[in-house]
Amino acid sequence: MKRLLLALALAISVDGCGSIADIATDKWIYGGIQKDVNLIKNPYLPKSEPPEYFFPLVLLGALDIPFSFAVDTLLLPVTITIAATSDENSR
């Protein structure tokens, strides 16, 4: 039961965080999922010398994908508008 509550708390705390980070910075279409996939592909702690592999980042990225998909879909009108109005040279 404790593990279930811990998993639920973790899922609620990461719901769509890739999307929120993307809309605050890059504003890519479905950028939250892109950030999650990059996190899964490169699970290394930032600013660690040498780069230190950190498995919980893989888990975090994998758990966040469905939530990022939902949030990215809700933000789709915003990101499409931004992508359509920004010139291609600035990206």
C-alpha positions as CSV (number, residue, x, y, z in Angstrom):
1,M,0.0,0.0,0.0
2,K,2.8,2.4,0.8
3,R,4.5,1.7,-2.5
4,L,1.2,2.4,-4.3
5,L,0.8,5.8,-2.5
6,L,4.5,6.6,-3.2
7,A,4.0,5.8,-6.9
8,L,0.8,7.9,-7.0
9,A,2.5,10.8,-5.3
10,L,5.4,10.6,-7.8
11,A,3.0,10.4,-10.8
12,I,1.0,13.5,-9.6
13,S,4.2,15.5,-8.9
14,V,5.6,14.9,-12.4
15,D,2.4,15.3,-14.4
16,G,3.3,17.1,-17.5
17,C,6.5,18.7,-16.1
18,G,8.3,18.3,-19.5
19,S,5.4,20.2,-21.1
20,I,5.5,23.0,-18.6
21,A,9.3,23.3,-19.0
22,D,9.0,23.4,-22.7
23,I,6.2,26.0,-22.8
24,A,8.2,28.2,-20.5
25,T,11.4,28.0,-22.7
26,D,11.4,26.5,-26.2
27,K,7.7,26.3,-27.1
28,W,7.9,23.3,-29.5
29,I,4.9,21.4,-30.7
30,Y,4.7,18.4,-28.4
31,G,7.9,19.6,-26.8
32,G,7.1,18.0,-23.4
33,I,7.3,14.5,-25.0
34,Q,10.5,15.5,-26.8
35,K,12.0,16.6,-23.4
36,D,10.9,13.3,-21.8
37,V,12.4,11.2,-24.6
38,N,15.7,13.2,-24.4
39,L,15.7,12.6,-20.6
40,I,15.3,8.9,-21.2
41,K,18.0,8.8,-23.8
42,N,20.5,10.9,-21.7
43,P,19.9,10.2,-18.0
44,Y,22.9,12.0,-16.7
45,L,23.1,14.5,-13.9
46,P,23.7,18.0,-15.2
47,K,27.0,19.6,-14.3
48,S,28.6,16.4,-13.1
49,E,32.2,15.7,-14.1
50,P,32.5,13.0,-15.4
51,P,28.9,12.7,-16.5
52,E,27.1,10.6,-13.9
53,Y,24.4,8.1,-15.0
54,F,21.3,8.5,-12.9
55,F,18.6,5.8,-13.5
56,P,15.7,7.6,-11.7
57,L,15.8,10.1,-14.5
58,V,14.8,7.3,-16.9
59,L,11.9,6.4,-14.7
60,L,10.9,10.0,-14.3
61,G,10.9,10.5,-18.1
62,A,8.9,7.3,-18.7
63,L,6.3,8.1,-16.1
64,D,5.9,11.6,-17.4
65,I,5.2,10.7,-21.1
66,P,1.4,10.1,-20.8
67,F,0.9,13.3,-18.7
68,S,3.1,15.3,-21.1
69,F,1.1,14.0,-24.0
70,A,-2.1,15.2,-22.3
71,V,-0.7,18.6,-21.4
72,D,0.9,19.0,-24.8
73,T,-2.4,18.3,-26.5
74,L,-4.1,20.9,-24.4
75,L,-1.4,23.4,-25.2
76,L,-1.4,22.5,-28.9
77,P,-3.3,25.7,-30.0
78,V,-0.8,27.8,-28.2
79,T,2.3,26.0,-29.6
80,I,0.9,25.9,-33.1
81,T,0.2,29.6,-33.0
82,I,3.7,30.3,-31.7
83,A,5.3,28.1,-34.3
84,A,3.3,29.6,-37.1
85,T,4.1,33.2,-36.1
86,S,7.8,32.8,-35.4
87,D,10.2,33.0,-38.3
88,E,12.2,29.9,-39.0
89,N,15.5,31.7,-38.7
90,S,15.0,32.2,-35.0
91,R,14.8,28.5,-34.2
